[in-house]
Amino acid sequence: MSRNEKSPENPEFADVDAALKRAAKAAHLLARKTKTSCYVWQDGRIVDISGPKKTADKGVRALGT
C-alpha cells in the first residue's frame, strides 16, 4: 500500500508521523511480550494484531493425531 507522502504545512507537525509509528511499534511489541491484546482498525473493522500469525497449512496434522 503506497501513500502520497508530503510534508505537513505546519513545521511543528513534521515529526508526528514518525513518532506515532514508533509508539505503535512499541505498543505492538509490548502486547506480544505480555500476551495481551493490541487492537487496530484494519479494513473497516477492529482486529487484534497481537496474536500469533495465521498459517496456511491448516490441513496438516502432526504424527500420531
Sequence and secondary structure as in RCSB ss.txt:
>XXXX:A:sequence
MSRNEKSPENPEFADVDAALKRAAKAAHLLARKTKTSCYVWQDGRIVDISGPKKTADKGVRALGT
>XXXX:A:secstr
        SSGGGTTHHHHHHHHHHHHHHHHHHHT   EEEETTEEEE SS    S TT   TT 
